[in-house]
Amino acid sequence: MEFFHEPNIDWMGKKWYFISLSVVLLAAGLISIAVRRGLTYGIDFRSGTQVTVRFAKAPNLSAIRNQLNREGIHEFTIQQIGASSENEVIIGMGLLKSKTNAHTPIESGRMAILKALAGLHGEGAAGKVDFNNAGAREIADHLIVSDPLNLAGQGTQTATQQYQQLASAMVSFRNAPPHSGLLASFDQLSAVKGVTPAVIASLENGFYLSSFAIRNTEIVGPKVSSDLRRQALYVTLAGMGAMLIYIWFRFELIYGVAAVIATFHDVIITIGFFSLLDKPISLTVIAALLTLVGYSMNDTIVVFDRIRENVRLNRRESFLDLVNRSINQTLSRTILTSGLTFLAVLSLFLFGGQVIHGFAFTLVIGVLIGTYSSIAIASPVLVFWQTRTAKLRPAPATKSKPLPRERETAASRR
């Protein structure tokens, strides 16, 4: 399929317009990064807390986001995990410090999520505690005070020990399948050995059952986040270095250098857009950047392969004209492949949801910039190098013509 029939566009004649546009985009991104004093990182690359929450019903992610914003938690990520029937999400946010230093950062993060989700569902009662998110110690303390089994007569130590064991058994029962942290009724605890109707009545007086349960809470420390940022940089650079070596052997060194320059150009501009729009850099964004590196390099190699083929077939034609003709010959292919890829990633960006928003946004920008750089950056670098080496190459020495035989004889007689 051809969109253009033998196009004759002077791409290299417009190279300064392309280069000027690239300089503007690069400068805008770098200035934004400098003004903001760096990039905005997701939980993966900065200190933060990750809380896994299981819901009784399918969670409304938009409502959860709005509730977190109302509670003053603005820098967060929400990702649904597992099968849709499991109703589990991971909520990531920055480290929260307790105002009274009474709680650790991991406890502060957990309590903030509990407060936000309880407010979202309108759950809770005055003076009551959420049983589905209560710990064994909290349950045991309540039982010790209420003493539903009348163990106080056996001594404080004995009563405390037995209620602690009973509380641990109830928490283990609650967290094990099929409940997995969520009880729908206190009567379900009757399956636990030692739980009597009096114990259930005592729990109903002091606790309530919410429609969600925090299954796990993890913290990402500063050192771990710093290591992840460094490893992400190394992975990206290693990918570019490996491609440079491949193109060096497949074509020539200058082809590899031009392709890597164009890819650096694509990555920096894409990251600049993240800074300009204040979007966080996460692990999924790094995965998209590596995808962009491969995509941009592949598109550049297609153009370079046609240039090399035309150089072999038309050695007398100027290199600049060969580059223009090669780009025009691959233009239909470029529009077809890049256009279809762009439509696919644009659909992911518009309809894929919050989980892959960063990944899709990276590819939307990357496909456009990567296609543009193959023509507007990589090819001009190649032309510049070939023109420069041609000027520096010494002109071939001219040989003096031999004298005719007669003139040579006369000259020898003299």
Rosetta blueprint (number, residue, H / E / L):
1 M L
2 E L
3 F L
4 F L
5 H L
6 E L
7 P L
8 N L
9 I L
10 D L
11 W L
12 M H
13 G H
14 K H
15 K H
16 W H
17 Y H
18 F H
19 I H
20 S H
21 L H
22 S H
23 V H
24 V H
25 L H
26 L H
27 A H
28 A H
29 G H
30 L H
31 I H
32 S H
33 I H
34 A H
35 V H
36 R L
37 R L
38 G L
39 L L
40 T L
41 Y E
42 G L
43 I H
44 D H
45 F H
46 R L
47 S L
48 G E
49 T E
50 Q E
51 V E
52 T E
53 V E
54 R E
55 F E
56 A L
57 K L
58 A L
59 P L
60 N L
61 L H
62 S H
63 A H
64 I H
65 R H
66 N H
67 Q H
68 L H
69 N H
70 R H
71 E L
72 G L
73 I L
74 H L
75 E L
76 F E
77 T E
78 I E
79 Q E
80 Q E
81 I E
82 G L
83 A L
84 S H
85 S H
86 E H
87 N L
88 E E
89 V E
90 I E
91 I E
92 G E
93 M E
94 G E
95 L L
96 L L
97 K L
98 S L
99 K L
100 T L
101 N L
102 A L
103 H L
104 T L
105 P H
106 I H
107 E H
108 S H
109 G H
110 R H
111 M H
112 A H
113 I H
114 L H
115 K H
116 A H
117 L H
118 A H
119 G H
120 L H
121 H H
122 G L
123 E L
124 G L
125 A L
126 A L
127 G L
128 K L
129 V E
130 D E
131 F H
132 N H
133 N H
134 A L
135 G L
136 A H
137 R H
138 E H
139 I H
140 A H
141 D H
142 H H
143 L H
144 I H
145 V H
146 S H
147 D L
148 P L
149 L L
150 N L
151 L L
152 A H
153 G H
154 Q H
155 G L
156 T H
157 Q H
158 T H
159 A H
160 T H
161 Q H
162 Q H
163 Y H
164 Q H
165 Q H
166 L H
167 A H
168 S H
169 A H
170 M H
171 V H
172 S H
173 F H
174 R H
175 N H
176 A L
177 P L
178 P L
179 H L
180 S L
181 G L
182 L L
183 L L
184 A L
185 S L
186 F H
187 D H
188 Q H
189 L H
190 S H
191 A H
192 V L
193 K L
194 G L
195 V L
196 T L
197 P H
198 A H
199 V H
200 I H
201 A H
202 S H
203 L H
204 E H
205 N H
206 G H
207 F E
208 Y E
209 L L
210 S L
211 S L
212 F E
213 A E
214 I E
215 R E
216 N E
217 T E
218 E E
219 I E
220 V E
221 G L
222 P H
223 K H
224 V H
225 S H
226 S H
227 D H
228 L H
229 R H
230 R H
231 Q H
232 A H
233 L H
234 Y H
235 V H
236 T H
237 L H
238 A H
239 G H
240 M H
241 G H
242 A H
243 M H
244 L H
245 I H
246 Y H
247 I H
248 W H
249 F H
250 R H
251 F L
252 E L
253 L H
254 I H
255 Y H
256 G H
257 V H
258 A H
259 A H
260 V H
261 I H
262 A H
263 T H
264 F H
265 H H
266 D H
267 V H
268 I H
269 I H
270 T H
271 I H
272 G H
273 F H
274 F H
275 S H
276 L H
277 L L
278 D L
279 K L
280 P L
281 I E
282 S L
283 L H
284 T H
285 V H
286 I H
287 A H
288 A H
289 L H
290 L H
291 T H
292 L H
293 V H
294 G H
295 Y H
296 S H
297 M H
298 N H
299 D H
300 T H
301 I H
302 V H
303 V H
304 F H
305 D H
306 R H
307 I H
308 R H
309 E H
310 N H
311 V H
312 R H
313 L H
314 N L
315 R L
316 R L
317 E L
318 S L
319 F H
320 L H
321 D H
322 L H
323 V H
324 N H
325 R H
326 S H
327 I H
328 N H
329 Q H
330 T L
331 L H
332 S H
333 R H
334 T H
335 I H
336 L H
337 T H
338 S H
339 G H
340 L H
341 T H
342 F H
343 L H
344 A H
345 V H
346 L H
347 S H
348 L H
349 F H
350 L H
351 F H
352 G L
353 G L
354 Q L
355 V L
356 I L
357 H H
358 G H
359 F H
360 A H
361 F H
362 T H
363 L H
364 V H
365 I H
366 G H
367 V H
368 L H
369 I H
370 G H
371 T H
372 Y H
373 S H
374 S H
375 I H
376 A H
377 I H
378 A H
379 S H
380 P H
381 V H
382 L H
383 V H
384 F H
385 W H
386 Q H
387 T H
388 R H
389 T H
390 A H
391 K H
392 L H
393 R L
394 P L
395 A L
396 P L
397 A L
398 T L
399 K L
400 S L
401 K L
402 P L
403 L L
404 P L
405 R H
406 E H
407 R H
408 E H
409 T H
410 A H
411 A H
412 S H
413 R H
414 R L
